[in-house]
Structures are given as structure tokens and as C-alpha cells.
């Protein structure tokens, strides 16, 4: 069992920034890590993912605004979010695979 704990969520004004952190209870070496987000009543969607070698991809709506990174020595994954928009409001979840594990999520709210 791998525990994932997210932190860094909060309330910001549109145009502001937040950095989310995810700490894993086990080594993340060799694993693809990702951030997803979910709005109540809607399906969870992929935001960004990063391979062990550092390759990344992003959903179109966050390209050029969000940056995913990892620190294997610390078993951490980060999501730097800039120029936030109200539509970015969601619970953000850290994801580890394979096998698949999820964190409990951290709330991000962007006010207009």
C-alpha cells in the first residue's frame, strides 16, 4: 500500500498562483506520476503527468500555465499553477501507477 498526501491548495484570485505538493510513502522511482482534478458531479480529468525520465504532458486547458515536476529522492511531485482561472477550481489529486494509488485531494478555489 502506498499513501499519497497532497497539500498546497487554497483560495486565490484569478491570475494568481499556487504550488501543490504530493508526498508518497514509498519510492516513486521508475513510476509515472500525475495530477488529476475533479469538480463535484463531474468526472475526474487528467491535468498533467510526468515520466521517470522527466517527460511531461498536459491537458490543453493548462498548457503554458501549469508545470509538473518531481523529486525522486524526496518521493515528491509538484504542480506549479500560474495565471489561475475560475475554471481551474476543483479538488486536485495525486496519482501513482502501476499499481494505481490516489491521494485524498486538495481543494483549489479560484475567485473571479
Secondary structure, 3 states (H helix, E strand, C coil): CCCEEEECCEEEECCCCEEEEEEECCCCCCCEEEEEEECCCCCCEEEEEECCCCCEEECHHHCCCEEEEEEHHHCEEEEEECCCCHHHCEEEEEEEECCCEECCCEEEEEEC
